[in-house]
């Protein structure tokens, strides 16, 4: 049996907990700044975490050791930044974190830096537009430069609407509005920076930025584009990209979450054996030749009652 796995900012991430329990033999422990959270009913153990700015790392390490936690999976952007700083120190204590290096996290969390890094390598990434370049007959997306993509997001705006709303954003960026198919791409990059596997999901029904219906599809061209982007950004572990295929068949990278996404569990069930690959790597195993078998699955997310 593996040692315990900690999910940070666990909130209501019940599908991720259930997936971990199905795919590993570990006990799943969660932590959150709030005590009254949905996922407590599905965890093997839970503790309240301090706000990141108040965390005492020595005490946190002691808590991990007392609870036999050797693996940590951050689940939100702020956690990624925090643990990228402490990753090497924690590893010396035999506590491993699924997170890329801090510079990589900063690049994917900042949409302008993300754009600059990829356009420099001639990769098709959604452009960032200056206010002076807005056109009367075009539609745009207005969003915050940093943070989760579905928050503080306005779409299908004309030039005047962009200008009217621009100052309500802290660090606004403008991008063209693209019509077409929307995809999420889950990818696992090994610790020696090799792509282990990539799974493309078409987002069939999206509500509040989360895929409610998503299905695995074969899209070699998109897979290749995302693999190049992930390596350019020096990412590792399980990361998730968003991309569009416009009505002309052109591919556009939108953004990257350097962590397991909300509907990434579909990719894990479909063959991206993230947890077992990562645990094996943490224990010094080389997984380059481990087999990968992709299943063409479809996921429908819905509300479900738990009767206790």
C-alpha positions as CSV (number, residue, x, y, z in Angstrom):
1,X,0.0,0.0,0.0
2,X,1.2,3.5,-0.8
3,X,1.4,6.2,1.8
4,X,-1.3,8.8,2.0
5,X,-2.2,11.4,-0.6
6,X,-3.2,14.9,0.4
7,X,-5.5,17.1,-1.8
8,X,-5.2,20.8,-1.0
9,X,-8.1,23.2,-1.2
10,X,-10.3,20.1,-1.5
11,X,-13.6,22.0,-1.3
12,X,-16.2,20.0,-3.3
13,X,-13.8,18.0,-5.5
14,X,-15.7,14.7,-4.9
15,X,-15.1,13.2,-8.4
16,X,-11.3,13.7,-8.0
17,X,-11.4,12.0,-4.6
18,X,-13.4,9.1,-6.0
19,X,-11.0,8.8,-8.9
20,X,-8.0,8.7,-6.6
21,X,-9.6,5.9,-4.5
22,X,-10.4,3.9,-7.6
23,X,-6.9,4.2,-9.1
24,X,-4.7,3.9,-6.1
25,X,-4.6,2.0,-2.8
26,X,-3.8,5.1,-0.8
27,X,-5.8,6.8,1.9
28,X,-7.0,10.2,0.6
29,X,-6.7,13.1,3.0
30,X,-8.0,16.6,2.3
31,X,-7.3,20.0,3.7
32,X,-9.1,23.3,3.2
33,X,-9.4,26.7,5.0
34,X,-13.1,25.9,5.7
35,X,-14.4,23.1,7.9
36,X,-17.9,22.9,6.4
37,X,-17.1,21.5,3.0
38,X,-18.8,18.9,0.8
39,X,-15.9,16.6,0.3
40,X,-15.3,15.8,4.0
41,X,-18.0,13.0,3.6
42,X,-15.8,11.2,1.0
43,X,-12.3,11.6,2.5
44,X,-10.5,9.2,4.7
45,X,-9.2,12.1,6.8
46,X,-9.4,15.9,6.8
47,X,-7.7,18.9,8.5
48,X,-8.2,22.6,8.3
49,X,-5.3,24.4,6.6
50,X,-4.1,27.9,7.3
51,X,-4.4,30.6,4.6
52,X,-1.3,30.3,2.5
53,X,0.3,33.5,3.9
54,X,0.0,32.1,7.4
55,X,1.3,28.6,6.8
56,X,4.2,27.6,9.1
57,X,6.1,25.1,6.9
58,X,7.7,23.3,9.8
59,X,4.3,22.7,11.3
60,X,2.9,21.6,8.0
61,X,5.7,19.1,7.5
62,X,5.0,17.8,11.0
63,X,1.3,17.4,10.2
64,X,2.2,15.5,7.0
65,X,4.5,13.1,8.9
66,X,1.9,12.5,11.6
67,X,-0.7,11.7,9.0
68,X,1.8,9.6,6.9
69,X,1.4,11.9,3.9
70,X,4.1,11.5,1.3
71,X,2.2,12.9,-1.8
72,X,0.5,16.2,-2.2
73,X,-1.7,17.2,-5.2
74,X,-2.5,21.0,-5.2
75,X,-5.9,21.7,-6.8
76,X,-5.9,25.5,-7.4
77,X,-3.6,28.2,-8.9
78,X,-2.6,29.8,-5.6
79,X,-1.6,26.5,-4.2
80,X,0.5,25.8,-7.2
81,X,2.5,29.0,-6.7
82,X,2.9,28.3,-3.0
83,X,4.1,24.7,-3.3
84,X,6.4,25.4,-6.2
85,X,8.4,27.5,-3.8
86,X,8.5,24.7,-1.2
87,X,8.7,21.7,-3.5
88,X,12.4,21.0,-3.1
89,X,12.4,21.4,0.7
90,X,9.4,19.1,1.0
91,X,11.1,16.5,-1.2
92,X,14.0,16.4,1.2
93,X,11.5,15.3,3.9
94,X,10.2,12.6,1.5
95,X,7.1,14.6,0.8
96,X,6.5,15.0,-3.0
97,X,4.3,17.6,-4.6
98,X,2.8,17.3,-8.1
99,X,3.8,20.8,-9.3
100,X,6.1,22.4,-11.9
101,X,8.8,24.8,-11.1
102,X,7.8,28.3,-10.0
103,X,8.8,30.0,-13.2
104,X,6.6,27.7,-15.2
105,X,3.7,28.3,-12.9
106,X,4.1,32.0,-13.1
107,X,4.1,31.8,-16.9
108,X,0.9,29.8,-17.1
109,X,-0.9,31.9,-14.4
110,X,-0.1,35.1,-16.4
111,X,-2.0,35.0,-19.7
112,X,0.3,37.7,-21.3
113,X,3.5,35.9,-20.3
114,X,1.9,32.6,-21.5
115,X,1.2,34.3,-24.8
116,X,4.7,35.7,-25.1
117,X,6.4,32.4,-24.3
118,X,4.4,30.4,-27.0
119,X,4.3,33.0,-29.7
120,X,8.1,33.2,-29.4
121,X,8.2,29.6,-30.5
122,X,5.7,30.1,-33.4
123,X,3.0,28.1,-31.6
124,X,-0.6,29.0,-32.4
125,X,-1.7,30.8,-29.2
126,X,-4.7,33.1,-29.0
127,X,-3.4,36.7,-29.6
128,X,-3.4,39.5,-27.1
129,X,-4.8,42.7,-28.6
130,X,-4.1,46.3,-27.6
131,X,-6.9,48.8,-27.1
132,X,-5.6,50.9,-30.0
133,X,-6.0,47.9,-32.3
134,X,-9.7,47.2,-31.6
135,X,-11.9,47.1,-34.8
136,X,-15.5,48.2,-35.0
137,X,-16.7,45.0,-36.8
138,X,-14.9,42.4,-34.6
139,X,-15.9,40.6,-31.4
140,X,-13.6,40.3,-28.4
141,X,-13.1,38.6,-25.0
142,X,-12.2,40.7,-22.0
143,X,-10.6,38.9,-19.0
144,X,-8.2,39.2,-16.2
145,X,-4.5,38.6,-17.1
146,X,-4.1,36.4,-14.0
147,X,-6.3,33.8,-12.4
148,X,-8.7,31.1,-13.5
149,X,-10.0,31.6,-17.0
150,X,-13.7,31.4,-16.3
151,X,-13.7,34.1,-13.6
152,X,-14.2,37.8,-14.5
153,X,-14.7,36.9,-18.1
154,X,-16.8,38.8,-20.7
155,X,-17.3,37.4,-24.2
156,X,-18.6,38.5,-27.6
157,X,-18.0,42.2,-26.8
158,X,-17.8,44.9,-29.6
159,X,-15.2,47.6,-29.4
160,X,-17.3,50.0,-27.4
161,X,-18.3,47.3,-24.9
162,X,-14.6,46.5,-24.4
163,X,-13.8,50.1,-23.7
164,X,-16.8,50.5,-21.4
165,X,-15.8,47.5,-19.2
166,X,-12.0,47.7,-19.4
167,X,-11.4,49.8,-16.3
168,X,-13.5,47.4,-14.1
169,X,-10.7,44.8,-14.4
170,X,-7.6,44.8,-12.3
171,X,-5.2,43.7,-15.1
172,X,-7.3,43.3,-18.2
173,X,-6.3,41.6,-21.4
174,X,-8.2,41.6,-24.7
175,X,-8.4,38.6,-27.0
176,X,-10.4,37.9,-30.2
177,X,-13.6,36.0,-29.8
178,X,-13.3,32.7,-31.7
179,X,-16.2,30.5,-32.8
180,X,-15.6,26.8,-33.1
181,X,-15.0,23.6,-31.2
182,X,-13.7,23.8,-27.7
183,X,-11.2,21.2,-26.4
184,X,-9.5,20.4,-23.1
185,X,-6.2,18.5,-23.4
186,X,-4.8,16.5,-20.5
187,X,-1.1,15.7,-20.7
188,X,1.3,13.9,-18.4
189,X,5.0,15.1,-18.6
190,X,7.6,13.0,-16.8
191,X,10.1,14.3,-14.3
192,X,12.8,14.0,-17.1
193,X,10.5,16.3,-19.2
194,X,9.2,13.7,-21.7
195,X,5.6,13.5,-22.8
196,X,4.2,10.3,-21.5
197,X,0.6,10.6,-22.9
198,X,-1.9,13.1,-24.1
199,X,-5.7,12.8,-24.2
200,X,-7.9,15.3,-26.0
201,X,-11.4,15.9,-24.8
202,X,-14.1,17.8,-26.8
203,X,-16.1,20.0,-24.5
204,X,-19.6,19.3,-25.6
205,X,-21.5,21.2,-22.9
206,X,-19.8,23.9,-20.8
207,X,-21.5,25.6,-17.8
208,X,-19.7,28.3,-15.8
209,X,-16.4,27.3,-17.4
210,X,-16.7,23.6,-16.3
211,X,-17.2,20.8,-18.8
212,X,-20.5,19.1,-18.0
213,X,-20.4,16.8,-21.0
214,X,-17.0,15.9,-22.5
215,X,-15.8,13.1,-24.6
216,X,-12.4,11.7,-25.6
217,X,-11.5,12.2,-29.3
218,X,-8.6,11.5,-31.5
219,X,-6.9,14.7,-32.7
220,X,-3.2,14.1,-33.5
221,X,-2.6,17.7,-34.8
222,X,-3.9,19.2,-31.6
223,X,-2.1,16.7,-29.4
224,X,1.2,17.6,-31.1
225,X,0.6,21.3,-30.7
226,X,-0.1,20.9,-27.0
227,X,2.9,18.6,-26.4
228,X,5.2,21.3,-27.9
229,X,3.7,24.0,-25.7
230,X,4.0,21.9,-22.5
231,X,7.7,21.3,-23.2
232,X,8.3,24.9,-24.1
233,X,6.8,25.9,-20.7
234,X,8.9,23.3,-18.9
235,X,5.9,21.8,-17.2
236,X,5.7,18.4,-15.4
237,X,3.2,16.1,-14.0
238,X,-0.5,16.3,-15.0
239,X,-1.4,19.6,-16.7
240,X,-4.4,20.7,-18.7
241,X,-4.7,23.0,-21.7
242,X,-7.7,24.7,-23.3
243,X,-7.8,25.1,-27.0
244,X,-10.2,26.0,-29.9
245,X,-10.5,24.8,-33.4
246,X,-12.1,27.6,-35.4
247,X,-14.5,27.3,-38.3
248,X,-11.6,27.3,-40.7
249,X,-9.9,24.4,-39.0
250,X,-7.2,26.5,-37.4
251,X,-6.1,25.5,-33.9
252,X,-5.6,28.1,-31.1
253,X,-4.2,27.5,-27.6
254,X,-6.2,29.5,-25.1
255,X,-4.6,28.8,-21.7
256,X,-3.1,26.2,-19.4
257,X,-3.9,25.0,-15.9
258,X,-0.8,23.4,-14.5
259,X,-2.8,20.9,-12.5
260,X,-5.6,18.4,-12.8
261,X,-8.7,20.1,-14.1
262,X,-12.3,19.8,-13.1
263,X,-13.2,17.2,-15.8
264,X,-9.7,15.7,-16.0
265,X,-10.9,12.6,-14.3
266,X,-12.3,11.5,-17.7
267,X,-8.8,11.4,-19.1
268,X,-7.6,9.4,-16.1
269,X,-10.3,6.8,-16.6
270,X,-9.5,6.9,-20.3
271,X,-5.9,5.9,-19.9
272,X,-3.9,8.8,-18.5
273,X,-2.7,6.9,-15.4
274,X,-1.5,10.1,-13.7
275,X,-1.5,9.0,-10.1
276,X,0.4,5.7,-10.5
277,X,2.9,7.1,-13.0
278,X,3.6,10.0,-10.6
279,X,3.9,7.9,-7.5
280,X,6.3,5.5,-9.4
281,X,8.4,8.5,-10.5
282,X,8.5,9.9,-7.0
283,X,10.0,6.5,-5.9
284,X,12.7,6.6,-8.5
285,X,11.1,4.4,-11.2
286,X,11.5,5.2,-14.9
287,X,8.0,5.0,-16.6
288,X,9.1,5.8,-20.2
289,X,8.3,2.2,-21.4
290,X,5.2,1.7,-19.3
291,X,2.3,1.0,-21.7
292,X,-0.5,3.5,-22.5
293,X,-3.9,2.4,-23.7
294,X,-6.5,5.1,-24.5
295,X,-10.2,4.4,-24.2
296,X,-12.7,6.5,-26.1
297,X,-14.9,7.5,-23.2
298,X,-17.6,10.1,-22.6
299,X,-18.3,11.9,-19.3
300,X,-21.5,13.4,-18.1
301,X,-21.3,15.4,-14.9
302,X,-24.5,15.7,-12.9
303,X,-25.7,16.4,-9.3
304,X,-26.1,13.3,-7.2
305,X,-27.4,12.8,-3.6
306,X,-25.5,10.9,-0.9
307,X,-27.8,9.4,1.8
308,X,-26.0,8.7,5.1
